Amino acid sequence: MQGLTQILPGHFFMIKIDENFGFRHPFSVHRYSGEQIEFLVEERGAFSASLARLEEGKTADLTGPLGNGFNPDRGQKILAVGGGIGCAPLAVFESCGFNARYLVGAKNSMSVPGYNLPPGKTLVVTEDGSQGGKGLVTDNFSKYRNPEEIVFACGPPVMLEKLAGICREKKIDSYFCLEAYMVCGIGACAGCVSPLLKERKKVCAEGPVFRLEDLN
């Protein structure tokens, strides 16, 4: 395992918890401090439910950090955008000390993830207006973003497609962290190709962070 000081937004680990699950599963780094690393886990299936309920003292086998992370210039101002569990990588900007603000969205107050972002730099929006502003992330993006900010985004494909269209139209320097099903995490199986990409690239090894020009 590489040192935690080398972790960047978008880096992930392949995790195995016991022999009941034949394959490792990818999880984005949520934040880190010293020798402690955190993951934001949403219970979607048997593995994520087992990981979320792992008792203190139990062990997990981690391989990482993997992938190509986002590494902007230290003085660069960044707007980090997340939708749903796509908010998971955003707190790494705080761990790394980057100059970032945040725009995060969810369906409602019950589905807002515990993303651990500073309130003074974060705009929360929900589709029904039950927490924060009302509407979609993409509805609030243009009026919230400052002109000097580059963009980092992670979230569901529909959100990323729409946001990529806005960034392309406005010629915004932007980067997109894609999700994909992964088995190996190192590019050996070629099972993590995303339909959002123009070319057949492996999300685990050539991403998960891609530039706007890589997207359809």
Order of alpha helices (4+ residues) and beta strands (2+ residues): beta-beta-beta-alpha-beta-beta-alpha-beta-beta-beta-alpha-beta-alpha-beta-alpha-beta
